Amino acid sequence: MYIPLPASHRRPHVFLALLLGVAALFFLHNIFQPRSSFLPYLRWSTPEADIKLTGGLEDDDYRIRERIDKMRGVCEAEDVFGNEYGRANLRMSRAYEGSHHRLRQFLLKGLRGEPVTVSAIGGSVTKGHQVWASEIWFFVFANWIRSLFTEDVQVTDINGAAPATGSDYFSFCFPLHIPTTSDLVLVELAINDEGIPEHIDNMENLLRGLLDMENKPAVILVEGMAFSSGGMAGGGGRMHLPVAQYFDVPVINQRHPLANHFGRYPQLVRPYFSQNYWGDPDMRHINARGHRDLSNLVASLIQDVACTMLAEDNFHVLPRADAELSSGPVVDSAPEQDVDFAAALDKVLVEQQSTWPEQTKSWRKQPAEGEQVGELMPGMWNTPLELGVLPRMRALDGWNPNVAHSVPPFHPTCLSTRSTLPEFNLTPSANEGWEFWTHEEHLDKPYLISRTPGARVSFELDTNVGVVKMYSLRSKTFGLGIVECWADDDRDRATKVDGWWDNGEVNIGRFATIREDLSAGRHTITCEISEETSDPGGGHEFRLISIMSV
């Protein structure tokens, strides 16, 4: 554990280090301008031990020590998760752990004493279907996080779950449900998502949006236990896993240690799932016991990350005011013919990378003919400074060596019936025959609906990329019909969206693309109930949830 010495004990060394640092900065700034590149980069940073700490140092030191001791006490205590579930089952639940980088940043923020926000998005399981609010897995987990930190660390928890929604909806509408200042986001959508390829793109869009939020949060995908959709190996989780691995996002899957076990012992189903109206097990919604277990699986991962971090020889925590001082200017290469600069740069890099694994350290190629200095090459494996950086190519893209090619930030707009903020409300600009409606037994599922062929509704919205989508309910049993939607005056390019589908008893929202080629700017989207219907009973009702654009 590293705690900086009091200022009085190290003031001369600090002053000298600062002078040397400023001189080096001035030298590099005046003779070298970094080139724009998306290649793995190298960063020169002031050693933490040499950062001058001012104002309230002793108090910061004391409180940091308190927080570290509290967390270390958890690590040194009895392994409660291992004792309850066994390490084999815990390992099986971790479909992917990744680098832990962003989880460590989350934990370090709490150890510095900064307030942290923990958020969740998901479907009816995370919303708490058939369990009390205090039994929801996310509520239990948030309280556990509070117990991991000291009482002076403010932990805010936001449950942004919405029933009957999947990654398609949340990929555009997550800012309506959780703060963009979240520090840890738990995503439970594998039950509601089907095992179809389109959810690969939806999950990628969602992860790009979440990981690029203001505080660059840690994200964990969480799959609860369910047998209501998909195969024994799961539904949407099959599509989510490779995307999570590509984005270095951990995945906790409750199904992995339990599915085959329950297959051998079907009598375990009833004690683990809620009951439906007829008293039979609801195979889509775990009960309070299942919620508690799901919470513990997530907590066990974070506890292991914390304990591994605390046990490292070079572990240290900078006080809050100085945490941002540890990084310096980016350097990615040296002028090809400047031997003196190359030598100076190599010295800086050797010092910076002294604690890095061998395969991550930079190196120089042998000079080519006519060159005095060989090209500076990045290490063959990820450097510690690259962890947490978003990929420049999409998961399903082919290889593209052009480093100027990069996926633009995913900052969508969502107008939704489920918004609590006026600026995101699904408010029509014109309306003939549509109304807002909520079922009296499901107040958390509001819709904009119409049952009359010819009823028309319009919305105004902006787009940058040119994509406009609709999110609406799909059902086999609700008597849903068809709408035709078009942009501006292009009625001849209308898209038909069907509310009826032959998908058993699954009643859930789904995406439909209205246009993908609009010009940037404001557009009018109009939808009209069609005379046509796929419903065997001749139903025309349509339940609209949101209109999105990017």
LOTOR-164230 format. One record per residue (C-alpha): residue in three letters; x negated, y negated, z. Coordinates in steps of 0.02 Angstrom, whole numbers, plus 50000, padded with zeros to 5 digits. Each point is the difference from the previous one (the first is absolute). Example, Ala and Ser with C-alpha at 12.3 -4.5 7.8 and 13.67 -1.06 7.14 Angstrom:
<sites>
ALA493855022550390SER499314982849967
</sites>
This chain:
<sites>
MET500005000050000TYR499364982849956ILE500434984550102PRO499004984049963LEU498864993850138PRO500484983750087ALA499444984849901SER498744994550133HIS499015016249977ARG499824998949812ARG500134981649951PRO498224998449925HIS500205015749895VAL501704994649941PHE499384982949949LEU498535007449905ALA501135012549912LEU501224986549951LEU498604989449925LEU499355014849901GLY501765004249942VAL500344982349942ALA498344999449907ALA500365016449913LEU501744994149953PHE499294983949927PHE498695009749903LEU501225012449924HIS501334987049964ASN498814988849902ILE499155013249892PHE501375012749974GLN501824999049948PRO500915016850014ARG500795006549841SER501855004350000SER500095018950007PHE501105013850066LEU498545011750023PRO499675005950178TYR499294984750084LEU498684996950132ARG500254987950141TRP498714991250106SER500634997050176THR499304991950154PRO499635013650130GLU501324999650135ALA498674999050135ASP499414983549929ILE501674991049993LYS500104985550120LEU501525001750112THR500744984350075GLY501394995950121GLY500725012850121LEU498685013249960GLU499995008050170ASP501905001150004ASP500045007449824ASP498665012650048TYR500945005150156ARG501665002449912ILE499215009649856ARG499175011550126GLU501685002650084ARG500845004849837ILE498595011749948ASP500005008350172LYS501895002449989MET499875008349830ARG498485010250050GLY500975006250151VAL501325006949881CYS498645008849901GLU499175007550153ALA501645006150074GLU500835016649964ASP500385003349816VAL501894998850017PHE500375001849814GLY498835014849979ASN500705008550154GLU501804997949940TYR499845004449816GLY498285007849979ARG498624992649895ALA500425011749855ASN501774993149986LEU499374982150014ARG498765003049860MET501365007749892SER501094984550025ARG498634988849929ALA500265001849814TYR498684986649974GLU498974989950124GLY498914989349888SER498624988550059HIS500964993150152HIS499314982949954ARG501604989950013LEU500565009550155ARG498364995050082GLN500294981849951PHE501725001150081LEU499265007250160LEU498604987250004LYS501264986049985GLY500875006350155LEU498365002150093ARG499604981849962GLY501624995550086GLU500904993849845PRO501885003149983VAL500425014149880THR501585004049902VAL500505018049967SER501365002649869ALA500945014449921ILE500995002249841GLY500985015649962GLY501715007849978SER501335006350118VAL498785010250106THR498994984550045LYS501604990150019GLY500505012550135HIS501435010249925GLN500785010950136VAL498794994850139TRP499994985950126ALA498954984649961SER498785004450140GLU499745017249921ILE499504994249826TRP498245005949960PHE499414982549956PHE500654992750164VAL499095013750097PHE498424997249899ALA500014981150026ASN500095002550188TRP498545012149989ILE498974986849907ARG500364987950142SER499345012850124LEU498395001849900PHE499604981550017THR499954989550158GLU501544990250053ASP499284983549937VAL500075006149819GLN501674995049925VAL500725014049892THR501504995349893ASP500955014449919ILE501174997649851ASN501085014349936GLY500434995349821ALA500815016549952ALA501545000249887PRO501075015749976ALA500215007749827THR498484991249928GLY498375006149926SER498324993849941ASP500794992649844TYR501014987750106PHE498634996250126SER498664997549867PHE500904983949954CYS500924995950161PHE498785003650142PRO499774981250040LEU501844999350046HIS499805013450134ILE498304997650082PRO498874985050036THR498664996949870THR498854997150150SER500135018350055ASP498395008450059LEU500585018149991VAL501405006349887LEU500755017550013VAL500925005849844GLU501285014250015LEU500775002749827ALA499555017949951ILE501735006750046ASN500974987349898ASP498845000749849GLU500235014549881GLY498535009849934ILE500014991149832PRO498574991049910GLU500804982750007HIS499694999650188ILE498135000449966ASP500144982849922ASN501224994150133MET498855005250142GLU498514992049914ASN500934983549984LEU500525001150182LEU498245003650062ARG499244986249893GLY501244987850071LEU499795005550182LEU498105001549999ASP499834982749922MET501074991350132GLU499304985550099ASN499135009950138LYS499415014249886PRO500905012650112ALA499675018250031VAL501345011049920ILE500495017950042LEU501225010749901VAL501105010550115GLU501065014849944GLY501305006450120MET500645017950004ALA501495003349885PHE500715014149894SER501424990549915SER499104995749838GLY498495005749904GLY499175016950016MET499165007950148ALA498454990049957GLY500984983750013GLY500794987249885GLY499314982549976GLY498495003850107ARG499315010449857MET499974984249895HIS499364988850140LEU498485010050054PRO498854997349849VAL500424981549999ALA499604998550185GLN498345008849972TYR499584988249857PHE500364985050112ASP499135007350155VAL501645000250098PRO500205013550135VAL501475012049988ILE500855008550148ASN501165014249948GLN501095008250133ARG500545013149874HIS498295008049975PRO499805008550170LEU501875003850017ALA500785005149833ASN499295017649987HIS500195002450188PHE501864995849991GLY500125011549849ARG499425014250112TYR501144994850143PRO501614992049932GLN500724999450176LEU498894984950031VAL500974989149878ARG501454996050117PRO498904994050147TYR499034988449883PHE501314991649891SER501514989150035GLN501765006849975ASN501194994449865TYR501874996550018TRP500405018750000GLY498685004550129ASP498785007649876PRO498164994949994ASP499734984349897MET498495005849902ARG499564982249949HIS499884992150172ILE498925006250144ASN500654997950177ALA499184991250147ARG498765014350022GLY499484998849819HIS499834981150014ARG498875001750153ASP498905012549910LEU499864989049845SER499484985450109ASN498685010550087LEU499265006149836VAL499704982049945ALA499354995150172SER498795014650005LEU499174994149839ILE499784982350063GLN499345006050167ASP498725011049913VAL499474985349891ALA499804989150154CYS499005013050096THR498845003649854MET499694981449980LEU499634997450185ALA498765014550002GLU498904993049862ASP498284993450050ASN500224983649906PHE501764996450061HIS500294981850046VAL501414987350011LEU499774981749960PRO501044987450098ARG501464993049902ALA499234983149958ASP498455008149925ALA500745014949908GLU500024990649834LEU498164994750013SER499305017349960SER500134998449811GLY498984989349883PRO499774996749815VAL500265013849872VAL498525004949893ASP500145012749860SER498394998749900ALA498394990549978PRO499434989749850GLU499145012949890GLN498304991349987ASP499874991950172VAL498825011750095ASP499864988850154PHE501884998650018ALA500205018849974ALA498775003550139ALA500904987950118LEU501675007549956ASP499375017850022LYS499374995550174VAL501704993150048LEU500875015349931VAL498855012050090GLU500384991550165GLN501874999249963GLN500115018249947SER498855007350132THR501445008850089TRP500905005649842PRO500035018249941GLU498615003549874GLN501145002749850THR500844983050027LYS498424989549995SER499564989349849TRP498485004149895ARG499034993549850LYS499785008549833GLN498295000849922PRO499724984149896ALA500415002549817GLU498774994749867GLY499764981250008GLU500774998650174GLN499054995350158VAL501385005350119GLY501125015249986GLU501884998350009LEU500714999950176MET501195014850015PRO501335003150132GLY499945016050101MET500835015349922TRP501305001150139ASN501174987350083THR499134987050106PRO500774995250167LEU500454983249922GLU501115007749866LEU501175008950120GLY501734992549995VAL499774992149827LEU501455003249880PRO499625010149841ARG499884989449843MET500885013449894ARG501705008150026ALA500085017950061LEU500665006749834ASP498914989149889GLY498625007749897TRP498194995650030ASN499544982249951PRO498184994450024ASN500434981749969VAL499844992650174ALA500964984549942HIS501535011349985SER500934999450166VAL501805002850051PRO500774983350049PRO500654997750179PHE501735007450026HIS501074986050072PRO501825004349961THR501624990550025CYS501515008750074LEU501784993750017SER500945012150111THR501635002650094ARG498935006150144SER499014983950022THR500174990050161LEU499114985149919PRO501024988049893GLU498644998449866PHE500095018849968ASN501895002050002LEU500815007749847THR501064984649961PRO500874999949829SER499844984849888ALA501665005349920ASN501285012750059GLU501595007249927GLY500715014650098TRP498565005150115GLU499984999450191PHE498845003750146TRP500545015750092THR499405010750145HIS500755016450058GLU500664998250177GLU499015015350057HIS498384994949913LEU499704981750036ASP498165001649954LYS500445003749818PRO500734984249921TYR500394999449813LEU500614988349864ILE501385010349918SER501354999949869ARG501265013149942THR500734990749851PRO499405002749820GLY499504983349927ALA499524992350168ARG498414990049974VAL498664992950115SER498414989849962PHE498404995750093GLU498604987649972LEU498225005650034ASP498194996749950THR498745012249929ASN498144999049965VAL499605017149924GLY501695001449914VAL500745015050092VAL501774999850073LYS500755014950090MET501625004350090TYR500245010550156SER501725008050019LEU500835014850084ARG500085017149916SER501265013150055LYS500955015249937THR501484997950117PHE500344981350018GLY500864997549831LEU498654988649931GLY500014993349823ILE498864991049877VAL499424982049980GLU499194991849851CYS498664987050042TRP499054988049887ALA498854985050010ASP500534982649945ASP501035001349838ASP499265016649941ARG501605010050020ASP499485011149855ARG498515005950106ALA501065004650151THR499485014450112LYS501295012350065VAL499815004850183ASP501005015050061GLY500555001250181TRP500535018349984TRP498765014350001ASP500085018750024ASN498845001150148GLY500995009350132GLU500434990250156VAL498564987849986ASN500674982150004ILE498544988249983GLY499394984449910ARG498995001249840PHE499084988549880ALA500504995449824THR498974989149885ILE500964985749917ARG498554992449901GLU498115001649995ASP499574987149867LEU500714983550059SER499014983949987ALA499374992250160GLY501254988250078ARG501834999550054HIS501275012049927THR501835004250023ILE500445018350030THR501835004749969CYS500855016550043GLU501745005749947ILE501035015250053SER500225011349849GLU501585008949942GLU498905015249982THR499705011450150SER499125016550035ASP500995003350158PRO501155015349976GLY501344990850098GLY499924984849886GLY499274988450132HIS499294982949952GLU499344993750167PHE498214993749998ARG498974995950155LEU498594987749967ILE498644998050132SER498664988849925ILE499264991849845MET498094999249992SER498694992249889VAL498134998649984
</sites>
